Amino acid sequence: MRLFLVLFTFVVPSAVLAEAFQRPIPQPQTAEAELAYLAASLIFLAALIAVQWLVGRR
């Protein structure tokens, strides 16, 4: 019972002082992010072509 009271004294004040949830505002996509996505897409496409080429040789 004492443990419950000790925990209760620490948990309740933190819940009372907690701030309300604020939704995050999405950031616009940057040119760097678009270039990274382009590079990743091209690498993925090259990998798919390589796999097709290796499987087609069998």
N, C-alpha and C positions, 0 to 999 in steps of 0.2 A: 504494500500500500504506500509506503514511503517513497518507493521508486516511482510509482505512478505520480505522486504529488510533485516530485522533483522534476520529472519530465514535463508534467503539465505546466509548471511555472516557466519552463524555457520555451515551450511550443506556443502557448497562447499569446504571449506578447509579440512574437515574431509574426504570427498570423494577423494580429490586429494592425501592426505597422506595415504590412505588405502593401505595395502599390498595386493599383489596378492594372490589368493586362492592357498593353498598348500594342495594337497590330503593327507588324513591321511594314514599312512602305517599300514596295519593290523598286529597285534601282533600274534605270535603263541599261540596256545592253551596250557595252563599250565596243569600240573598234578592235581593241585587243582581244576581247572575248570572241568576236566574230572571226578574227584571223585564227585563233586557237581552234575554234570549231571547224573551220575550213581545213586546217592542217590535219586534225584528227579524222575528219571525213575522208580526206584523200588517202591517209595511211590505212584506214579501214578498208577502203575500196581496193587498194593495192594488195592488202592481205587476202581479200576475197578472190581477187584475180589469181594470186599465187596459189591458193588452195585449189581453185578450179583447174588451173594448169597442171598441178601435181596429180590431182585425181583423174584428169582426162588422159594422162599418159599411161595409166594402168591398162 
